[in-house]
Amino acid sequence: MRFVIKHEMKGRIRIHVLQNRMTFGEADQLQYHLSIQPYVTSVKVRERTQDISICYTGDRAVLISLLRKFRYDTVEIPEVYLQNSGRELNEHYKEKLIHSVVLRMGSRLFLPYSVRAGIAVVKSAGFLWKGIKTLAERKLEVPVLDATAIGVSLLRKDYDTAGSVMFLLGIGEILEEWTHKKSVGDLARSMSLNVSRVWLRRRDQEILVPASEIRAEDHVVVHMGNVIPFDGVVTEGDAMVNQSSFTGEPLPVHKSKGGYAYAGTVIEDGELTICVKEVGGSGRYDKIVAMIEESEKLKSSLESRAEHLADRLVPYTFVGTGLVWLLTGNTAKALSVLMVDFSCALKLAMPVSVLSAIREASGYGLTVKGGKYLEAVAEADTIVFDKTGTLTKACPTVVDVISFTGEESDELLRIAACLEEHFPHSMAKAVVNAARIKNLGHDEMHSKVEYLVAHGISSTIEGRKVIIGSYHFVFEDEACRIPTGMQERFDNIPTGYSHLYLAIENVLAAVICIEDPIREEAGAVIRSLKKAGISKVVMMTGDSERTACEIARKIGVDEYYSEVLPEDKAGFIEKEKAAGRKVIMIGDGVNDSPALSAADAGIAISDGAEIAREIADITVGAENLYQIVTLKAISNGLMKRIHRNYRRIVVINTGLILLGVGGVIQPTTSAVLHNASTLAISLRSMGSLT
């Protein structure tokens, strides 16, 4: 690629690409290729000017070399990324806005009044027809009000006023449609599947392979707690599948041989072998977009109330118009009331505010599945944290493997990794990573793996029953015993670590000590949340009392609960809600799913279990808990903006009505000022909340 450097400073460079014209697809190719480089921190490609701004770390020469070697025909880009980038959408609406403004200004400057009048009459047909249809449905709503204002202006031969009203209504519709489609697109892309590896069934063996290698008619195995990566027919197994994010069904659905499984749904219990029918990701994206656009999830209760209030105010506007005409006999004064209605501003500004907040959140790596969840976060006074992978780092490590049977520690770690690699939990990942670092191969040696939520895993290896999990599961549920003469060793297991217990044939074989360090920012985040309005911070964990107490003391939570089960977390949240509190739940594991579902706003950590991300209302990045503080700031800012918009709309429109009735301003001026103020409030509502 040929280019020139236009501006440069340490860690940032802006270049101009030397080519005749850059298409949207080429801009997306450049954007994707540069953004996936490990040393590129941010990149922005402007296809219109053919400029690229790049922020990077490390050696400048490496970046320059990459740019020089770039060729559009040699770079592979996921088709879904190109299809759904949103770049063409933005350009389309920019052009629509510019086109509308240029046409309006041009007609005012260069067309005679008679021609402008004819254009106004023709354009009014659409608005009048919409108003008539609304009346035919026996509704007295905003379209009727718009049609009446335009119709009365035409009857009075005030074509400029009619034209101004239609122009500003058209601009408002473009802005609302643009904001809505962009926000929905951003949300849908962030919700699209991001499955990197899947279990492929070959000759009665499960092999972990990249998802990109899967083809139609391949058989993939999906274990409990995992997302189904492809549409397909179930060929083996029984499972309860959570389809709530896809179909809206609140309860899991039973799937067995012959049933059809949908990509993006999650197995809550059991496992399935699926014959893949569709491997493309765009179908899933389209389904999500359709679901979001039809779903009431996008609307907060404040937004819904604003829309209902807007429609309820329409009759009062007509009554006010009639009263002014009866009392004054002045058509111009009566028309001033008709030109200034509260409903237009309410119906436009509120949805724009909510959708802009969702879009802003996505810019911070926060996926919010609807406006009502931002409202719930703003109103929340209680926040419940799971410990492992949430308050502690998402990358725990194995510190020691203590053998109790004389077997080599590495062999016991290999067995543990063989079982744990099937389940997406941070503790399981720690075991698998430890085995990988030691180059301990663990090909499938076991029979069917059974996973018990919040307890552990059970299977059979070479005819021997093997279980791994919590103390409660191994010693209380499974009644395993400590080998003779090993009690003292067991009593002296190092404290301060999380422990996984491995038992073979109901005899303790090993204790795996896992270090799960607290996130450095955890304490500061909790203090920031309290400043932002959270009055009660709770930590819940399946760990021992000793470990939980120490972590709670260090990070400064108000309450903590140890050795809890999934139903305990959900039960606590229901009890808090019954007491009149608004509750946020933050977790990352399969065992957090019931609590995430029960909370007013469930927040999942992005690299946690798939089922947690699917059930949760909001997903935050795993890198930094400060994203939760950002989410709270955006939510609080949204509620303040909505209430501020209410006040502005009431003050401005009341003032305009009084000025019109008093004869200070003409209906044309009222219409222009009303619509201009509505657009101004809507544009301000699209600004940053943080």
C-alpha positions, 0 to 999 in steps of 0.5 A, a space after each residue: 500500500 502506498 501512503 504519505 505520513 501527514 502527522 506524527 508524534 510518539 505512539 500516534 501516526 496519521 497517514 493518507 492512503 494514495 489511491 483513487 477512491 476508498 470503498 466502504 469494504 476497503 476501509 473495513 478491511 484496513 480497520 480490521 487488519 490494523 485493529 487485530 495487531 497486538 501493538 495497535 491500541 486504536 485505529 480510525 479509518 476515514 474512507 471519504 478522506 482516505 486518512 487513517 489515524 493509528 495509536 500504537 505501542 512499540 517499534 514504529 518501524 514494525 507498523 510502517 512495514 505492516 502498512 507498506 506490505 498491506 494489500 487488499 487481495 491478500 488479507 482475510 477478513 471475516 465476512 460477518 465483520 464486513 457485512 455488519 460494520 455499520 460504516 455504510 449505514 453512517 454514511 447513508 444517514 449523513 448524506 440523507 441529512 445533508 441532502 435534506 438541509 441543502 434542498 430546504 435552503 436551496 428552495 428557500 433561496 432560489 425557488 419562487 413562492 408559488 413553486 415552494 407552495 406546490 412542493 409543500 402541498 405535494 409533501 403534505 400528502 404523506 403526513 395527512 394520510 398518516 394522520 387520517 389512518 391514525 384517526 381511522 384506528 380511533 386513536 388521537 395520537 401525535 400523527 393526528 396532531 402533525 397532520 392537523 398543524 400542517 393541514 391548517 397551515 395549508 388551508 390558511 395558505 401559509 405554505 412556508 409554515 407548513 414547509 418548515 414543520 414538515 422539514 423539521 419533522 423529517 430531520 427529526 425522523 432521520 435522526 431518530 432512525 439513524 440513532 436507533 439503527 446504529 444503536 441496534 447494530 452496535 448492540 447486535 454485533 456485540 451480542 453476536 457469537 464469539 466462539 473460538 474453539 469447539 469439541 468435534 466428534 471423530 470416531 468416538 473421540 472428542 477433539 478440540 478444534 477452531 470453530 472456523 474449521 467446522 463444516 456442514 454435517 460435522 458433529 460437535 459436542 456441546 457440554 453443560 454450561 456452554 453455548 451452542 455454536 451452530 444451528 443443527 440437528 441433535 443426533 445424541 444426548 439429552 439437555 435442557 437448553 436456555 433459549 431466552 435470549 433467542 425466543 424470549 421463553 423464560 424456561 429452558 426447553 428439553 432437547 433430545 435426538 431429532 430436535 433442532 438446536 439454535 446457535 447462541 442458545 445455552 445448555 443448562 443441564 446435560 450435553 448434546 451432539 449436534 450435526 451442523 447444518 449452518 456454519 455462517 454467522 450472519 444468520 445469527 446476527 440477523 436473528 439478533 437484530 430482528 429480536 432486538 428491533 421487536 423487543 420491548 427490552 430496549 425501552 426503559 420504563 421512563 422512555 415508555 412513560 414518555 411515549 404514552 404521555 406524548 400520546 395522552 397529551 394530544 387531546 389536551 393540545 386540541 382542547 387548548 387550541 379550541 379554547 384559545 379560538 373560542 376566547 379570542 376568535 383569533 385563528 393565528 393565536 389558536 394555531 400557535 397552540 397547535 404548532 407547539 405540542 409537548 408530545 413531539 419533543 417527548 417522543 423524539 428526545 427520550 428514545 434518542 437519549 436511551 439509545 445513545 446511552 446504549 451506544 456510548 456504553 458499547 464504546 467502553 466495551 459494555 454490552 447493554 441489552 436494553 434501556 430498562 437495564 440502564 434504568 435498573 443500574 441507576 436506581 440500584 442501591 445493592 450490588 452483589 459480587 461473586 468472588 472467583 473471577 469477578 473480585 479476584 483476577 480472571 486468571 487464577 494459577 495452580 500453585 501446588 498439587 498435593 498427592 495423597 496416594 503416592 501417585 506423581 503430582 503431574 499424573 494427578 494434574 493430567 487427570 484433573 485437566 482431562 476433566 476440567 477442560 470441558 467446563 468454562 470456569 476460571 478455576 477449571 482454566 487454571 488446571 488446564 493451563 497448568 497442565 499445558 505449561 508442563 506439556 502434560 497431554 490429556 487425550 480423552 481417557 474418560 467416559 461421559 463427563 457429568 457436571 454438577 453446578 457449584 459442586 464438581 465433575 464426575 466421570 470414569 477413567 479406565 474403569 475407575 470413578 473419578 470426581 473433582 470439585 469442592 470439599 462439600 461435593 467430594 466429602 459430604 455428597 460423595 462420602 469420599 475418605 482421606 487415605 489411612 495415615 494422611 489425616 495430618 497431611 490433610 490438616 496441614 494443607 496451606 491456607 490462603 488458597 482456593 482448593 480443588 479436591 480430586 478423588 479416585 474410587 471415593 478416596 482422596 487422591 490430590 488437593 490442587 491449591 489455586 492462587 486466586 489473587 484479588 484484583 488491584 482495583 477491587 477496593 477502589 471500585 467498591 468505594 467509587 460505587 458507594 460514592 455513585 449511590 450504592 449503599 450496600 455491597 455484598 460478596 458471595 462465594 463458595 469458598 471457605 469462611 476463612 478465605 471469604 473473611 480475609 478477602 472481604 476485609 481487604 476489599 471493604 464489602 458491607 456483607 459477605 457469605 461463604 460456602 454458598 450454593 447457586 440457589 443461595 445467591 438467587 434466594 438472597 437477591 429475591 429476599 433483598 428485592 422483597 425488602 424493596 431494594 434494587 439489586 445488581 448481581 455480578 458474576 462469571 460462572 455457571 453457578 451465578 446464572 440463577 442469581 444473574 437472572 433473579 437480579 434487577 440487572 444481571 452483569 456478566 464478566 465477558 470471559 466467563 461462562 457462556 451461559 452467564 453471558 447469555 442470561 445476563 442483561 449486561 456484559 462487562 470486560 474482564 480487564 478492569 472492574 472500573 467498567 462497572 463504575 463507568 456503567 453506573 456513571 452512564 446510567 446515572 447520567 442517562 436518568 439525569 438527562 431524561 429528567 432534565 429533558 422533561 423540564 426543558 420541554 415543559 419550560 420551552 413549550 409552555 413559553 412558546 404557547 404563552 408568547 403565541 397566545 399573547 400575540 408576541 410571535 406568529 404561528 410560523 415562528 412558533 412552529 420553527 422555534 418549537 421544532 428547532 428546540 425539539 431538535 436541539 434537545 434531541 441532539 444534546 441527548 446524543 452527546 456523551 454522558 461521561 
